[in-house]
């Protein structure tokens, strides 16, 4: 999904906003952490759910702002179905 927005980044500010939301939600620390040091799966899933819900609301709002026949609308619809 990120790649489709990355391809639009140069032309459309909607894509820039989505990419900032995606990259801002990824922790900057290393992803390979010992199992004892990681938070429980339920905590990670709760955190991810907040991020995904925020992105969904953002995409739904932007979908109404762009023309339905343009490429950004196609990419947003693709992302919303995933």
Backbone bond lengths (Angstrom), bond angles and torsions (degrees), N, CA, C in turn:
res aa  C-N    CA-C-N  psi(-1)  N-CA   C-N-CA  omega(-1)  CA-C   N-CA-C  phi
1 X - - - 1.437 - - 1.533 110.45 -
2 X 1.333 116.60 -41.56 1.461 120.20 -177.90 1.521 111.14 -61.04
3 X 1.318 117.13 -37.03 1.466 120.94 -177.50 1.522 111.68 -61.50
4 X 1.309 117.59 -39.43 1.471 120.47 -179.89 1.532 110.96 -63.37
5 X 1.324 116.64 -39.49 1.470 119.47 177.11 1.524 110.64 -72.31
6 X 1.320 116.86 -33.72 1.461 120.78 178.44 1.532 110.33 -62.93
7 X 1.335 116.96 -39.24 1.465 120.83 178.86 1.531 111.85 -65.49
8 X 1.322 117.92 -28.22 1.461 122.35 178.90 1.527 113.21 -86.33
9 X 1.315 118.53 -13.72 1.458 124.13 -167.88 1.518 114.10 -50.93
10 X 1.301 118.66 -39.07 1.460 121.60 -174.66 1.526 111.73 -66.97
11 X 1.307 117.68 -37.00 1.460 120.99 -171.59 1.530 114.89 -96.58
12 X 1.322 117.71 -32.37 1.457 120.19 -167.57 1.532 112.00 -122.12
13 X 1.324 117.87 126.03 1.464 120.82 -179.90 1.526 113.31 -67.79
14 X 1.322 118.16 -21.24 1.463 120.58 177.14 1.525 109.34 -61.67
15 X 1.314 116.70 -41.95 1.459 121.16 -179.90 1.523 110.99 -64.82
16 X 1.310 117.35 -38.58 1.457 121.01 178.55 1.526 110.71 -61.64
17 X 1.323 116.96 -42.45 1.464 121.06 178.63 1.520 112.43 -63.19
18 X 1.325 116.51 -40.72 1.463 120.31 178.87 1.517 110.23 -66.46
19 X 1.323 117.14 -44.29 1.466 120.02 -179.75 1.520 111.57 -62.95
20 X 1.322 117.75 -37.97 1.466 120.22 176.90 1.520 111.01 -64.10
21 X 1.324 117.01 -39.03 1.466 120.48 178.79 1.529 111.08 -67.23
22 X 1.328 116.28 -39.67 1.466 119.66 -179.42 1.521 110.59 -69.12
23 X 1.321 117.84 -48.84 1.458 120.06 -177.14 1.520 112.09 -71.68
24 X 1.322 117.54 -28.73 1.457 120.56 177.63 1.512 112.92 -71.38
25 X 1.322 116.85 -21.60 1.462 120.12 -178.38 1.515 112.82 -88.33
26 X 1.337 117.00 -14.83 1.465 120.35 -179.71 1.518 108.68 -84.34
27 X 1.327 117.20 126.50 1.467 118.68 -179.98 1.520 111.37 -65.11
28 X 1.306 116.13 146.69 1.462 120.71 -178.36 1.524 112.32 -82.81
29 X 1.307 117.50 -12.24 1.463 119.49 -179.88 1.524 110.03 -76.58
30 X 1.314 116.09 167.43 1.456 121.41 -178.93 1.525 110.45 -62.81
31 X 1.315 115.70 145.82 1.458 119.44 -178.97 1.521 112.04 -87.40
32 X 1.316 117.81 -15.46 1.452 121.18 179.83 1.530 109.25 -93.88
33 X 1.320 115.22 89.51 1.459 122.36 -177.90 1.521 107.34 -119.24
34 X 1.302 115.82 142.39 1.461 119.76 179.36 1.526 110.17 -57.03
35 X 1.309 116.14 146.67 1.464 121.48 -176.35 1.523 112.05 -58.67
36 X 1.324 118.00 -32.78 1.458 121.45 -179.17 1.529 111.65 -69.19
37 X 1.327 117.07 -25.22 1.463 121.30 -176.31 1.528 113.17 -91.24
38 X 1.318 117.21 -15.76 1.460 120.92 -178.79 1.516 110.98 -80.06
39 X 1.327 116.90 149.90 1.465 118.46 172.69 1.532 108.93 -68.76
40 X 1.306 117.80 158.70 1.465 120.33 179.47 1.530 111.40 -59.43
41 X 1.310 115.54 155.55 1.457 121.79 -177.96 1.535 111.60 -56.23
42 X 1.300 117.54 -39.78 1.465 120.73 -179.29 1.527 111.14 -61.61
43 X 1.317 117.13 -38.45 1.470 121.10 178.66 1.522 109.99 -67.06
44 X 1.330 116.60 -43.31 1.468 120.64 178.86 1.530 110.53 -64.26
45 X 1.333 116.77 -41.23 1.466 119.94 179.24 1.519 111.65 -65.56
46 X 1.324 117.14 -39.38 1.467 120.23 177.08 1.521 111.19 -62.25
47 X 1.332 116.35 -41.90 1.466 121.32 178.73 1.532 110.08 -64.84
48 X 1.320 116.73 -43.04 1.463 120.75 179.95 1.524 110.83 -65.73
49 X 1.320 117.94 -37.74 1.466 121.67 -179.44 1.525 110.66 -61.21
50 X 1.321 117.13 -40.04 1.468 121.17 178.48 1.528 109.95 -62.53
51 X 1.313 116.85 -43.72 1.464 121.75 -178.89 1.526 110.53 -65.44
52 X 1.324 117.01 -45.32 1.460 121.25 -178.54 1.531 110.90 -66.09
53 X 1.325 116.91 -41.80 1.466 120.02 178.30 1.526 111.69 -63.05
54 X 1.327 116.42 -41.00 1.466 120.89 177.70 1.528 110.39 -62.44
55 X 1.320 116.57 -43.63 1.466 120.65 179.50 1.529 110.49 -64.94
56 X 1.324 117.69 -39.38 1.471 121.31 179.05 1.535 110.91 -62.11
57 X 1.324 116.97 -45.65 1.467 120.73 178.76 1.532 110.66 -62.38
58 X 1.312 116.23 -41.87 1.465 121.12 178.78 1.532 110.77 -62.00
59 X 1.340 116.68 -45.50 1.461 120.52 -179.09 1.527 111.82 -66.23
60 X 1.323 117.00 -41.06 1.465 119.80 178.49 1.528 111.50 -62.26
61 X 1.318 116.93 -38.89 1.461 120.64 178.23 1.527 110.96 -67.60
62 X 1.321 117.50 -41.58 1.458 120.99 -179.18 1.520 111.59 -70.69
63 X 1.335 118.29 -29.47 1.459 121.07 -179.52 1.524 110.97 -61.70
64 X 1.312 117.52 -33.34 1.456 121.09 179.57 1.531 112.27 -77.69
65 X 1.327 117.11 -13.28 1.462 120.92 -178.15 1.524 113.50 -92.84
66 X 1.325 116.84 -19.81 1.467 119.69 -176.85 1.525 109.71 -105.31
67 X 1.312 115.71 156.42 1.456 121.46 178.41 1.525 109.46 -65.68
68 X 1.320 116.50 137.82 1.465 121.62 -175.96 1.528 112.80 -65.68
69 X 1.323 117.27 -21.13 1.460 120.50 -176.65 1.524 113.53 -94.36
70 X 1.305 117.74 -4.94 1.472 120.86 -177.67 1.514 110.94 -87.42
71 X 1.303 115.46 162.17 1.465 122.53 -176.88 1.533 112.97 -60.14
72 X 1.346 120.61 -40.52 1.468 119.13 179.39 1.530 112.75 -59.28
73 X 1.316 117.29 -37.59 1.468 119.75 178.84 1.519 110.61 -65.01
74 X 1.314 116.26 -38.99 1.469 120.41 177.75 1.528 110.97 -62.39
75 X 1.315 116.21 -44.43 1.464 120.81 -179.41 1.532 110.58 -67.51
76 X 1.309 117.87 -39.90 1.464 121.24 178.77 1.524 110.19 -64.87
77 X 1.329 117.19 -43.18 1.472 119.34 177.63 1.522 110.96 -62.48
78 X 1.333 116.64 -38.94 1.461 120.70 176.64 1.521 110.81 -60.05
79 X 1.329 116.37 -45.91 1.468 120.94 -178.56 1.524 111.04 -65.99
80 X 1.311 117.88 -38.28 1.462 120.66 -178.85 1.529 112.56 -68.62
81 X 1.303 117.45 -24.62 1.464 119.82 178.80 1.525 112.14 -84.74
82 X 1.304 117.86 -8.30 1.468 120.14 -178.74 1.498 110.42 -94.16
